[in-house]
Amino acid sequence: MNWRLVVIPVTLIPIFIIAIQFDIQFEDVLAIGLFPFLGAVIAMMIKLGLQGVKFAYITRQYLGQFDSFLKLTGVRVGSEFIKFTTPMFIGAEFIVIYYLHKKGVKPSKSTWIAIMDIVTEVFAGGLLSIMAGIIALLNGAYVVAGVILATSITITSLWMILFFLSSKHTFQVPKVLSALVQKFGKEKGAKYIEQTNSWMEEVCTMSRENLKTSESKKVFTVSFLFSLASWSFYGISFMIIAMGTGYIVNAFDSIMAVMGANAIANLPITVGGSGLAEFGIVAYLNNLDPFNFDIPEGTGAWDAVIGWRIATYYVPIAITWLLLVKLALSKISKPQAS
């Protein structure tokens, strides 16, 4: 886990490059003001809190009165630290699976809960990003729209197809990969492949048993609405902090800009989407000409974007780290009945 702490300073490099390129002084960021900055932090924490509540809701629906609702919420919020420190914002699901497994939940059931959580998040975020891409396209920002749509459609479609196919088809480790693992891993490799195939079969079985039930349809719908609300608060956080710089953007445009930037930041190029998210927001708001990434200097958006990045990434990363260590990775004792 320590290596993740090391990569955090690396994410500051794009911020420094942007600041130097567009002559943004430290005083410009401070000029945002304390209240707009705190407002953006609060909006981001509400976003994370809603994700945590959603996870606790899903877990309770499938496991009954399992664990403290507050603790489950905290574990999910803490798991976001992994997403903040990896390309493409992946990894949080492994923390919640680990936590549930340590609490005595079967791997297949804990994986199913994690999948329900992430699929509804990806679906809601994907729909908002696709909407942002369509709006960018209609405004002539073809390059920006192309990147947003290509990324969001690909990721959303992949997750949704795999999710619904799992109820009709039992996935197994691809034969080519299986052969390579067994060839180089010998007996241990064969054992790992067998365990993985067994786990995947159990997950697909759970999918078949749950997806068609009215209970799971309700859980999916409620979780999807939670995700929409969560992403909306994330989008509004930019509008709040922009007010402190005098850069005026309405709530809808703010959500669309942030979700468009989020789709661009999902490209597996930088840790935590550093640099990509910042350029994505300004590119979206300025309706870049086709194939022209020369963003004019002095635009009021840059001060807001850097302040927004600090409020919604660097502050939450510290909070999620504390929750991760204190809750998800702390010593866990299994309950007598799971």
PARO-348902 format. One record per residue (C-alpha): residue number from 1; chain; x, y, z. Coordinates in steps of 0.001 Angstrom, whole numbers, always signed. Layout:
     n   chain      east     north        up
   NUM       A         X         Y         Z
...
***
This chain:
     n   chain      east     north        up
     1       A        +0        +0        +0
     2       A     +2953     +2338      +656
     3       A     +3684     +2683     -3072
     4       A      +293     +4364     -3474
     5       A     +1405     +7095     -1077
     6       A     +4526     +7584     -3191
     7       A     +2587     +8106     -6432
     8       A      +402    +10870     -4952
     9       A     +3119    +13563     -5395
    10       A     +3486    +12373     -9008
    11       A      -106    +13448     -9668
    12       A      +923    +17011     -8836
    13       A     +3190    +17215    -11896
    14       A      +347    +17989    -14386
    15       A      -946    +20649    -11955
    16       A     +2451    +22374    -11928
    17       A     +2702    +22154    -15725
    18       A      -738    +23748    -16128
    19       A       +98    +26466    -13603
    20       A     +3363    +27329    -15392
    21       A     +1878    +27141    -18900
    22       A     -1055    +29421    -18108
    23       A      +723    +31631    -15566
    24       A     -1474    +30677    -12618
    25       A      -105    +31959     -9319
    26       A      -691    +30436     -5891
    27       A     -2542    +33622     -4940
    28       A     -4985    +33003     -7821
    29       A     -6003    +29691     -6283
    30       A     -6217    +31212     -2786
    31       A     -8458    +33934     -4226
    32       A    -11179    +31319     -4610
    33       A    -12022    +31900      -971
    34       A    -12492    +29578     +1986
    35       A    -16253    +29093     +1731
    36       A    -16420    +28127     -1968
    37       A    -13482    +25770     -1380
    38       A    -15147    +24172     +1653
    39       A    -18416    +24010      -273
    40       A    -16728    +22013     -3036
    41       A    -15106    +19708      -458
    42       A    -18494    +19157     +1209
    43       A    -20142    +18407     -2164
    44       A    -17412    +15863     -2890
    45       A    -17794    +14240      +530
    46       A    -21561    +14018       -27
    47       A    -20752    +12298     -3309
    48       A    -18534     +9766     -1532
    49       A    -21019     +9438     +1324
    50       A    -23827     +8539     -1077
    51       A    -21594     +5856     -2598
    52       A    -21010     +4491      +881
    53       A    -24703     +4520     +1771
    54       A    -25476     +2753     -1504
    55       A    -22964        +0      -725
    56       A    -24349      -404     +2799
    57       A    -27876      -596     +1346
    58       A    -26898     -3282     -1179
    59       A    -25043     -5284     +1474
    60       A    -27943     -5159     +3915
    61       A    -30394     -6209     +1189
    62       A    -28439     -9391      +470
    63       A    -27009    -10157     +3910
    64       A    -29675     -8860     +6260
    65       A    -28593     -7010     +9431
    66       A    -24945     -7514     +8549
    67       A    -22448     -5283    +10322
    68       A    -22959     -1631    +11224
    69       A    -24561      +467     +8482
    70       A    -22208     +3315     +9370
    71       A    -19140     +1074     +9225
    72       A    -20138      -374     +5854
    73       A    -20545     +3181     +4568
    74       A    -17103     +4116     +5906
    75       A    -15459     +1061     +4358
    76       A    -16861     +1920      +947
    77       A    -15768     +5543     +1215
    78       A    -12294     +4390     +2313
    79       A    -12061     +2051      -669
    80       A    -12138     +5105     -2963
    81       A     -8509     +5742     -2003
    82       A     -7566     +2823     -4271
    83       A     -9482     +4376     -7173
    84       A     -7815     +7719     -6583
    85       A     -4358     +6168     -6902
    86       A     -4775     +3892     -9924
    87       A     -5262     +4536    -13655
    88       A     -8877     +4261    -14829
    89       A    -10162     +4600    -11237
    90       A    -10243      +857    -10569
    91       A     -9579     -1178     -7439
    92       A    -12203      -117     -4883
    93       A    -14182     -3303     -5511
    94       A    -11272     -5432     -4307
    95       A    -11279     -3659      -938
    96       A    -14988     -4270      -315
    97       A    -14661     -7901     -1431
    98       A    -11708     -8311      +927
    99       A    -13621     -6715     +3797
   100       A    -16769     -8810     +3322
   101       A    -14719    -11990     +2922
   102       A    -12841    -11260     +6165
   103       A    -16215    -10819     +7867
   104       A    -17139    -14356     +6840
   105       A    -19079    -13741     +3612
   106       A    -18520    -16254      +806
   107       A    -16300    -14904     -2019
   108       A    -19058    -15376     -4597
   109       A    -21613    -13397     -2564
   110       A    -19158    -10622     -1638
   111       A    -18176    -10368     -5320
   112       A    -21828    -10179     -6365
   113       A    -22410     -7293     -3920
   114       A    -19317     -5478     -5220
   115       A    -20431     -6035     -8824
   116       A    -23920     -4657     -8132
   117       A    -22281     -1628     -6537
   118       A    -19831      -874     -9346
   119       A    -22185     -1677    -12239
   120       A    -24805      +814    -11043
   121       A    -22053     +3410    -10533
   122       A    -20606     +2826    -14008
   123       A    -24069     +2816    -15610
   124       A    -25124     +6123    -14031
   125       A    -21773     +7797    -14662
   126       A    -21659     +6425    -18189
   127       A    -25088     +7778    -19099
   128       A    -24187    +11256    -17809
   129       A    -20854    +11165    -19666
   130       A    -22536    +10063    -22901
   131       A    -24984    +12949    -22519
   132       A    -22023    +15318    -22076
   133       A    -20384    +13846    -25185
   134       A    -23524    +14337    -27267
   135       A    -23818    +17973    -26147
   136       A    -20136    +18567    -26989
   137       A    -20723    +17017    -30413
   138       A    -23735    +19251    -31081
   139       A    -21605    +22278    -30170
   140       A    -18916    +21355    -32668
   141       A    -16292    +20163    -30180
   142       A    -15660    +17041    -32267
   143       A    -12348    +15936    -30754
   144       A    -13522    +16359    -27165
   145       A    -16851    +14696    -27982
   146       A    -15096    +11826    -29741
   147       A    -12865    +11063    -26756
   148       A    -15749    +11353    -24268
   149       A    -18116     +9172    -26290
   150       A    -15500     +6564    -27208
   151       A    -14395     +6151    -23594
   152       A    -17788     +6282    -21893
   153       A    -19604     +4084    -24418
   154       A    -16848     +1464    -24368
   155       A    -16584     +1232    -20565
   156       A    -20339     +1394    -19941
   157       A    -21180     -1153    -22650
   158       A    -18483     -3574    -21494
   159       A    -19671     -3571    -17894
   160       A    -23371     -3815    -18738
   161       A    -22885     -6595    -21304
   162       A    -20753     -8664    -18931
   163       A    -23187     -8014    -16084
   164       A    -26272     -9211    -17929
   165       A    -24468    -11991    -19823
   166       A    -23334    -13466    -16521
   167       A    -26936    -14571    -15912
   168       A    -26972    -16516    -19175
   169       A    -23403    -17691    -19579
   170       A    -20853    -19141    -17169
   171       A    -17562    -17328    -17654
   172       A    -14277    -19138    -17263
   173       A    -10630    -18181    -17590
   174       A     -9807    -17955    -21339
   175       A     -8144    -21149    -22561
   176       A     -5059    -19333    -23856
   177       A     -4458    -17619    -20506
   178       A     -5251    -20822    -18635
   179       A     -2698    -22765    -20672
   180       A        +1    -20131    -20063
   181       A      -617    -20037    -16300
   182       A      -535    -23837    -16047
   183       A     +2574    -24040    -18206
   184       A     +4618    -21602    -16131
   185       A     +2916    -22142    -12769
   186       A     +2861    -25945    -12905
   187       A      +748    -27414    -10084
   188       A      +197    -24076     -8355
   189       A      -864    -22523    -11645
   190       A     -3371    -25300    -12273
   191       A     -4697    -24869     -8730
   192       A     -5176    -21113     -9164
   193       A     -6976    -21613    -12477
   194       A     -9263    -24197    -10915
   195       A    -10063    -21903     -7976
   196       A    -10665    -18933    -10282
   197       A    -12986    -20921    -12547
   198       A    -14884    -22195     -9513
   199       A    -15241    -18651     -8158
   200       A    -16423    -17305    -11532
   201       A    -18936    -20131    -11832
   202       A    -20337    -19314     -8385
   203       A    -20649    -15627     -9273
   204       A    -22480    -16449    -12521
   205       A    -24760    -18832    -10613
   206       A    -25590    -16022     -8191
   207       A    -26256    -13755    -11139
   208       A    -28734    -16246    -12586
   209       A    -30431    -16656     -9220
   210       A    -30676    -12948     -8449
   211       A    -30943    -10865    -11611
   212       A    -34475    -11908    -12504
   213       A    -35906    -11505     -8999
   214       A    -38055     -8496     -8121
   215       A    -35809     -7851     -5103
   216       A    -32673     -7498     -7244
   217       A    -34493     -5306     -9763
   218       A    -35468     -3017     -6878
   219       A    -31901     -3030     -5508
   220       A    -30531     -2192     -8967
   221       A    -33011      +671     -9481
   222       A    -32462     +2222     -6043
   223       A    -28682     +1853     -6366
   224       A    -28780     +3440     -9820
   225       A    -30673     +6458     -8438
   226       A    -28144     +6743     -5600
   227       A    -25373     +6747     -8205
   228       A    -27067     +9461    -10267
   229       A    -27340    +11644     -7165
   230       A    -23738    +10871     -6236
   231       A    -22347    +11850     -9647
   232       A    -24525    +14991     -9655
   233       A    -22947    +16241     -6430
   234       A    -19546    +15577     -7980
   235       A    -20533    +17749    -10930
   236       A    -21983    +20523     -8791
   237       A    -18718    +20746     -6825
   238       A    -17135    +22569     -9787
   239       A    -19954    +25110     -9976
   240       A    -19515    +25883     -6271
   241       A    -15785    +26481     -6487
   242       A    -16084    +28395     -9777
   243       A    -18200    +30979     -7977
   244       A    -15133    +31925     -5935
   245       A    -13192    +32838     -9080
   246       A    -15961    +34799    -10740
   247       A    -16257    +32145    -13450
   248       A    -20006    +31588    -13815
   249       A    -21303    +28167    -14835
   250       A    -24768    +26770    -14125
   251       A    -25433    +23454    -12382
   252       A    -26258    +21506    -15551
   253       A    -23202    +22715    -17468
   254       A    -21051    +22040    -14409
   255       A    -22278    +18449    -14169
   256       A    -21810    +17910    -17904
   257       A    -18293    +19408    -17840
   258       A    -17201    +17300    -14875
   259       A    -18715    +14094    -16274
   260       A    -17130    +14748    -19652
   261       A    -13807    +15299    -17905
   262       A    -14370    +12160    -15841
   263       A    -14757    +10116    -19033
   264       A    -11507    +11558    -20407
   265       A     -9770    +10898    -17074
   266       A    -10790     +7227    -17348
   267       A     -8175     +6816    -20072
   268       A     -5420     +4654    -18479
   269       A     -2716     +7257    -19008
   270       A     -2153     +8950    -15655
   271       A     -2681     +8042    -11999
   272       A     -6074     +9233    -10822
   273       A     -6675    +10927    -14169
   274       A     -4285    +13703    -13133
   275       A     -4008    +16306    -15872
   276       A     -6648    +14640    -18022
   277       A     -9551    +15732    -15820
   278       A     -8289    +19323    -15696
   279       A     -7839    +19640    -19460
   280       A    -11117    +17801    -19982
   281       A    -13150    +20380    -18070
   282       A    -11606    +23387    -19808
   283       A    -11826    +21682    -23175
   284       A    -15517    +20975    -22658
   285       A    -16371    +24452    -21359
   286       A    -14490    +26214    -24168
   287       A    -15907    +24096    -27014
   288       A    -12525    +23486    -28599
   289       A    -12383    +23674    -32374
   290       A    -11950    +20315    -34149
   291       A     -8400    +19011    -33735
   292       A     -7303    +22171    -31906
   293       A     -6109    +21722    -28336
   294       A     -4598    +25195    -28007
   295       A     -6572    +26484    -25019
   296       A     -6322    +30281    -24712
   297       A     -4330    +31624    -21762
   298       A     -5919    +33729    -19075
   299       A     -9257    +31935    -19125
   300       A    -11000    +32193    -15760
   301       A    -11717    +28486    -15832
   302       A     -8136    +27500    -14994
   303       A     -8133    +28945    -11466
   304       A    -11428    +27190    -10764
   305       A    -10232    +23919    -12259
   306       A     -7079    +23752    -10142
   307       A     -9006    +24718     -7005
   308       A    -11617    +22111     -7888
   309       A     -8959    +19451     -8340
   310       A     -7496    +20172     -4905
   311       A    -10938    +20143     -3256
   312       A    -12224    +16987     -4958
   313       A     -9045    +14910     -5185
   314       A     -6283    +15864     -2757
   315       A     -8492    +16593      +263
   316       A    -10669    +13457      -188
   317       A     -7583    +11313      -789
   318       A     -6425    +12054     +2765
   319       A     -9864    +11332     +4233
   320       A    -10339     +8097     +2282
   321       A     -6856     +6932     +3309
   322       A     -7725     +7325     +6990
   323       A    -11018     +5443     +6576
   324       A     -9298     +2721     +4559
   325       A     -6697     +2085     +7244
   326       A     -9027     +2450    +10225
   327       A    -11934      +407     +8873
   328       A    -11274     -1725     +5785
   329       A     -7703     -2789     +6583
   330       A     -7931     -2973    +10365
   331       A     -8053     -6283    +12202
   332       A    -11412     -7873    +11487
   333       A    -13079    -10591    +13531
   334       A    -15587    -12830    +11807
   335       A    -19084    -12923    +13271
   336       A    -20359    -16262    +14527
   337       A    -22988    -16385    +11801
   338       A    -22421    -14961     +8322
***
